[in-house]
Amino acid sequence: MFADLHVHTTASDGRLTVPEIPARAREAGVSVVAVTDHDRVHPALDAPVEVRDGVRVVRGVELRVDTGERRVDLLGYGVDPTEALTAELERVQRDRVERAREMVDLVETETGVTLDLTLEPGVGRPHVARAVAESAAPHDYGEAFRQLIGSDRPCYVPRDVTDVETGVALLRESCGLVSLAHPFRYDDPEAALALCADLDGVERFYEYGRQVDTAPVSRAVERHDLVPTGGSDAHDHTLGVAGLDRAEWDRVASRLPGAES
């Protein structure tokens, strides 16, 4: 594994910090890491691509968009944010904070406990679930989703996400490469893959934890001349569970200014 291009940090719902990336990458034998926090460009990264302690770090973002029929995630790599992208991400983060506040109020009413949670940019349901698990409520992390804040549960609050046309346009203006994330995590992978007609890549290498038939992705790559991407979707400290070899990374790097230097 040479490049892990799907990693989350404490800027969203991950456990990893940017200063920890080089050591964790070396442990996994990974030379390139893309930081792709949810709806947020990491504020501690200074350039679209930079080298930290011998490890190349790509500034990225994972943006959820709404097609009208489903919600999917787009991965933008080599982000040099425009004013328009920055404004949209700030709007989304304000919505995230307000949504978390509403869910906390609902959970506290439902359970009778008080949650200890700081509401700040990057907050999401995993933060609420962790706060539930650390409280006096009789629910662990998984039960918090299954019984309280899952999409069909009493304390769930929907998000106001970016529409797909706006999201694609903003990312294409700001990123060297835009890829569809984890196509087999959606209820209709073929419909999600159809969006690749307007994208540069698709996440070909991903650990789903189950057997999947990747033939539809291969067909989409050929049909739309896509660049395959891949990554572990790490939310903890373990990198390199999935990703690209050196030749596959070179294809991505050719699209990112400064990545090949």
C-alpha positions in Angstrom: 0.0 0.0 0.0 1.6 3.3 -1.1 -1.2 5.8 -0.7 -4.2 6.0 1.6 -6.5 8.6 0.1 -9.4 8.5 2.6 -8.6 9.5 6.1 -10.5 11.4 8.8 -9.1 13.4 11.7 -10.3 15.2 14.8 -11.4 18.1 12.5 -14.5 15.9 11.8 -15.3 12.6 13.4 -11.9 10.9 13.3 -9.4 10.2 16.2 -6.2 11.1 14.3 -4.5 14.4 14.5 -2.4 15.9 11.7 0.8 15.8 13.7 0.3 12.1 14.2 0.0 11.3 10.5 3.7 10.7 9.7 4.3 8.2 12.4 1.0 6.3 11.7 1.7 6.3 8.0 5.2 4.8 8.5 3.7 2.1 10.8 1.4 1.2 7.9 4.1 1.5 5.3 2.1 4.3 3.6 3.9 7.2 1.8 0.9 9.3 0.9 -2.1 10.2 3.1 -5.1 12.3 2.0 -7.0 14.1 4.8 -10.6 14.0 3.8 -12.7 15.3 6.7 -16.5 15.5 6.4 -17.6 18.8 4.8 -14.4 20.5 6.0 -11.0 21.3 4.7 -8.5 20.8 7.6 -7.5 24.2 8.9 -4.0 23.0 9.9 -3.0 22.0 6.3 -1.2 24.8 4.5 -1.2 23.7 0.9 -3.0 21.3 -1.5 -0.1 18.9 -1.2 2.7 19.1 1.4 5.4 16.9 2.9 5.3 16.4 6.7 8.2 14.4 8.2 8.8 12.5 4.9 5.1 11.7 4.3 3.2 13.4 1.5 -0.1 14.8 2.8 -2.9 15.7 0.4 -5.4 18.3 1.5 -8.8 16.9 0.7 -12.5 17.0 1.7 -15.4 14.6 1.7 -18.5 16.4 0.8 -22.0 14.9 1.1 -24.4 16.0 -1.7 -28.1 15.4 -2.4 -29.2 14.2 -5.8 -32.8 14.5 -5.0 -33.1 10.7 -4.9 -30.2 9.8 -2.6 -27.3 11.3 -0.8 -23.7 10.4 -1.8 -20.2 11.5 -0.8 -17.7 13.1 -3.1 -14.0 13.2 -2.4 -12.1 16.3 -3.5 -8.2 16.0 -3.7 -5.6 18.8 -3.7 -8.1 21.4 -2.4 -7.3 25.0 -3.1 -10.6 26.4 -1.8 -12.4 29.2 -3.7 -14.4 31.7 -1.8 -17.5 29.9 -2.9 -16.4 26.6 -1.6 -15.3 28.1 1.7 -18.7 29.8 2.1 -20.6 26.6 1.4 -18.5 24.5 3.8 -19.1 27.2 6.5 -22.8 27.0 5.8 -22.8 23.2 6.1 -20.8 23.4 9.4 -23.2 25.8 10.9 -26.0 23.4 10.0 -24.0 20.5 11.5 -23.6 22.4 14.8 -27.3 23.3 15.0 -28.3 19.8 14.1 -26.1 18.4 16.8 -27.6 20.8 19.3 -31.1 19.6 18.4 -30.1 16.0 18.7 -28.4 16.6 22.1 -31.6 18.2 23.3 -33.7 15.3 22.0 -31.4 12.7 23.5 -31.3 14.4 26.9 -35.1 14.6 26.9 -35.4 10.9 25.8 -32.9 9.6 28.3 -33.0 12.0 31.2 -29.2 12.4 31.2 -27.0 15.4 30.4 -24.5 14.9 27.6 -21.0 16.4 27.8 -20.4 17.6 24.2 -18.7 20.6 22.7 -20.6 21.8 19.7 -18.1 23.1 17.2 -17.4 22.8 13.4 -16.9 19.1 12.4 -19.4 17.8 14.9 -21.6 14.9 13.7 -23.6 11.9 14.9 -20.5 10.0 16.0 -19.7 12.7 18.5 -23.2 12.5 19.9 -23.0 8.7 20.1 -19.7 9.0 22.0 -21.2 11.5 24.4 -24.1 9.1 25.0 -21.7 6.2 25.6 -19.7 8.2 28.1 -22.9 9.5 30.0 -25.1 7.7 32.5 -27.4 6.6 29.7 -27.8 2.8 29.4 -26.5 2.8 25.8 -23.1 2.1 24.3 -21.9 3.7 21.1 -23.6 1.3 18.8 -26.8 1.4 20.8 -26.9 5.2 20.6 -27.3 4.8 16.8 -29.6 1.9 16.9 -32.0 3.2 19.5 -31.6 7.0 19.5 -29.9 8.8 16.6 -30.2 6.4 13.7 -32.0 7.7 10.6 -35.3 6.2 11.8 -34.9 6.7 15.5 -36.7 9.3 17.7 -33.7 11.6 18.3 -32.5 11.8 14.6 -32.4 15.2 12.9 -31.7 15.4 9.2 -29.0 17.5 7.7 -29.3 20.3 5.1 -26.7 19.1 2.6 -25.3 20.6 -0.6 -27.2 19.8 -3.8 -25.2 17.6 -6.2 -24.9 20.2 -9.0 -23.5 22.8 -6.6 -21.3 20.4 -4.9 -19.7 19.1 -8.1 -19.2 22.6 -9.5 -17.6 23.9 -6.3 -15.2 20.9 -6.0 -14.2 21.0 -9.6 -13.3 24.7 -9.3 -11.2 24.0 -6.1 -9.7 20.5 -6.5 -7.3 18.7 -8.9 -9.5 15.6 -8.8 -13.0 14.8 -7.7 -14.0 11.2 -7.0 -17.2 9.3 -6.0 -16.6 7.8 -2.6 -17.4 4.1 -1.7 -20.1 3.3 -4.4 -21.2 0.1 -2.7 -22.3 1.8 0.4 -25.3 3.3 -1.3 -28.7 1.5 -1.8 -28.4 1.8 -5.6 -24.7 1.6 -6.6 -25.4 1.7 -10.3 -27.4 5.0 -9.9 -24.5 6.4 -7.8 -22.0 5.4 -10.4 -23.9 7.2 -13.1 -22.9 10.4 -11.4 -19.3 9.6 -12.4 -20.1 11.0 -15.9 -19.5 14.5 -14.3 -16.5 13.4 -12.1 -12.8 12.6 -12.5 -12.6 9.4 -10.5 -14.2 6.8 -8.4 -13.1 5.1 -5.2 -12.2 1.7 -6.6 -10.3 0.4 -3.6 -12.2 0.3 -0.3 -12.7 -2.2 2.5 -16.5 -2.8 2.8 -16.2 -5.6 5.3 -18.2 -7.8 2.9 -17.8 -9.3 -0.5 -18.8 -7.0 -3.4 -18.8 -7.4 -7.1 -16.6 -4.6 -8.4 -17.5 -5.1 -12.0 -19.8 -2.1 -12.1 -16.9 0.1 -10.9 -14.6 -1.3 -13.6 -17.3 -0.5 -16.2 -17.7 3.0 -14.9 -13.9 3.6 -15.0 -13.8 2.5 -18.7 -17.0 4.3 -19.7 -16.1 7.6 -18.2 -12.3 7.4 -18.3 -12.0 7.7 -14.6 -9.0 7.8 -12.3 -9.4 5.0 -9.7 -8.9 6.2 -6.1 -8.9 4.3 -2.8 -8.5 4.5 0.9 -9.2 3.1 4.3 -11.9 5.6 5.4 -9.9 5.6 8.6 -11.7 7.1 11.6 -9.2 5.7 14.1 -5.3 5.6 14.0 -5.0 2.7 11.6 -4.0 3.6 8.1 -3.4 1.5 5.0 -6.4 -0.9 5.3 -7.1 0.0 1.7 -5.6 2.3 -0.9 -3.4 2.6 -4.0 -0.1 1.1 -5.1 2.6 3.4 -6.4 1.5 3.2 -10.1 -2.1 3.9 -9.1 -1.0 6.9 -7.0 1.0 8.2 -9.9 -2.2 8.6 -11.9 -3.8 10.6 -9.1 -0.6 12.6 -8.6 -0.6 13.7 -12.2 -3.8 15.6 -11.5 -2.6 17.4 -8.3 -0.2 20.3 -8.6 2.9 19.7 -6.5 2.1 16.0 -5.8 4.8 14.7 -8.1 7.7 17.0 -6.9 
